[in-house]
């Protein structure tokens, strides 16, 4: 599993994904893990395309299960 204190800017991610994440208030993996989809989905900059990319990122980082558990 990856450390969650890593800024998204330090990961090899698409710049548009990182910028959209920042506009949603997500700067680090910890911000992502601690976020709630219910809250994010109500924000202006949320899209389901971004969310699908987010889930892919979490899976690659070994954090998808933890994220899913925190959504309950």
Protein Blocks (a to p, Z undefined) as FASTA:
>chain_A
ZZfkbcfklpccdfklmmmmmmnopabfklmmmpcfklmmmpmklcfklmmmmmmmmmmn
opmmmmmmmmZZ
